[in-house]
Amino acid sequence: MCIPRAYTPSNLAGVQSVIISGKSAIHLIKVLRLRQGDAVNLFNGAKLECRSVISRIERHTSSYTAISKGDRMDGALQKGTELDVTRFTPMYSKRCAVKLDKTRC
């Protein structure tokens, strides 16, 4: 079986752990569907390559949603939480149906 390779800008000499983020992480997790315990060859573009094992996968997701009136905002938050969203950023827009007082902002 071929061991996948991933680029990291980190210095790999003498390093015990490396955090991979961005496009490399998305490719490893979403496209190749690698899991914890899978082997990966890391390289940094400076002729340095090392074999590694995935020790932990963290998913950071966030969602932007416009402020809704009534129970719709509660429903949006509930569904987002069910989909493993960890951060919500409510947006207030000029077409938003809810008008907030300055004391509530």
Sequence and secondary structure as in RCSB ss.txt:
>XXXX:A:sequence
MCIPRAYTPSNLAGVQSVIISGKSAIHLIKVLRLRQGDAVNLFNGAKLECRSVISRIERHTSSYTAISKGDRMDG
ALQKGTELDVTRFTPMYSKRCAVKLDKTRC
>XXXX:A:secstr
    EEE  S  TT S     THHHHIIIIIS   TT EEEEE SSS EEEEE        EEEEE  STTHHHH
HHHHHHHTT  EEEEE  TT S    TTT 
